[in-house]
């Protein structure tokens, strides 16, 4: 398996950080835009897309600001890879953006960024910010 590279993508979103928070921090909220279904048991989350299932541990959370999920292996051990979603609020304009931090193989970064853009577009539809 090729080493994955960390990348960031910032996506403007016409919403408030407090409105966005439940959609990026709860299983039911994440199920509306990020995955087909999300289940949690404590800090452990299962993300389901079609017939694919991935497992992660919520490794950090700061209410209304950021949440980080670290992918875990078959033995429920942390891997070096994670994804993080941060609410960014411009102090002057109060505009809100989501900063996504994720990992992908070099040749898949562009495709992975497009996937995040599509998922956040779905989130915008869900919250009515389009």
Beta strands, then each sheet from edge to edge (+ up, - down):
strand 1: 4-13
strand 2: 37-41
strand 3: 44-49
strand 4: 52-62
strand 5: 66-72
strand 6: 78-89
strand 7: 96-105
sheet 1: 1+ 7- 6+ 5- 4+ 3- 2+
end
